[in-house]
């Protein structure tokens, strides 16, 4: 090493670092470890057990000018001592000190590198956790979407015909139906579908007339009763159980419209009640005319051959496409205590009681039934009772009620107990939202076109 190198041997006085003649002598502190001499001993931090390896092949020592120079009074030869600036270690050789400090720096670098690797690992784990969570969320969304598809009949598992056949086969497998009965009912169903007409096996006629006769003789606590024009009740069949309520309510509405000559011109192409697949095709035809494109898109413009649920918007579109003047109203929030909807009852009363001052206590109006929709189900309002205490009670046909139960009203007669099947008081309708579709006239061709254009952005009248 040259005479002017930055690192000198312990006895060199050629540099300012080594020739600090003016530095006051300092006593070696008690407990301070001194490393020096021939440099054979490996440096060790004071108070610790760690031994640092020698430099080995690490290359030449780097200059280190920050070691603190000490002068020991205990050494007879005035030997210079060097204190590590990073710990309490004292060396008698500046080269040993430099190697010792280098080890400090290497440890620091390793620690920083370890911290960096820990940070990278933490970031990697966080990214993996995020990716895993996103995959789980996507899987959950797919499962929920598939569940909704199954629930609303959009899972490509077939429609009315396929469900009917599967249900009939199940009846045979479980022993509840003979194979000969299966063949007969299958042939009847295929004929009905070919004609596009309902087979009438779930229809109950004459209930409105029976109600009129009952109210004529039993009028206790009642002030007045209004009834729709004759309505046939249609209940679920094996082919539409669980999803066909909207179609069945339309059949009830249509059965009343066909009895009213006011609508003959609109319904001249319909002489009998269509079957559900035929109704699905009629709604698709309304979409093709331009009604409710957003709703059509929701169903991918296809209902026929599916088990898709329909609601108030599809009923409105179908009626309007037939030039039937109707309105759709949205009772979007409760208007009474405990989540009740008294405003809904009041609106229905006004619908039926346009001839409010009529003297008859039981009024058979010319009004068709009202389509009443709430989340997950729909029903038909066929009348309303106004009681002496001014409370109101709806009379409702529910497609979920089996035809056998409806026919009991005719066979066993209507009384206060059996009438519970139809009555719904204000406290009995507590769904968050109800939608109503009501027919109130006939549209001109121009009015039909205008309503078709208005349905491009479908809106309902909100009450309140």
Secondary structure, DSSP 8 states (H G I E B T S, - for coil): --TT-SS--TT--SSTTT--TTS------TT--EE-TTS-S--B-TT---B----TTS-S-------EEEE-SS-TT--EEEE-TTSS-EES-HHHHHHHHHHHHHHHHHHHHHHHHHHHHHHHHHHHHHHHHHHHHHHHHHHHHHHHHHHTT-SSS--HHHHHHHHHHHHHHTTSS-HHHHHHHHHHHHHHHHHTB---TTEE--HHHHHHHHHHH--TTEEEEEE-S---EE---TTTTTT-HHHHHHHHHHHHHTT-GGGTTTTTT--S-B-HHHHHHHHHHHHHHTS-HHHHHHTTT--TTS-----HHHHHHHHHHTTEEEEEEEE-S--SGGG--HHHHHHHHHHH-TTTT-S-SEEE-S---EEEEETTEEEEEEEEEEETTS-EEEEEE-TTS-HHHHHHHHHS---TTGGGGTEEEGGG---S-EEEEEEEEE--HHHHHHHHHHTTS---EE--
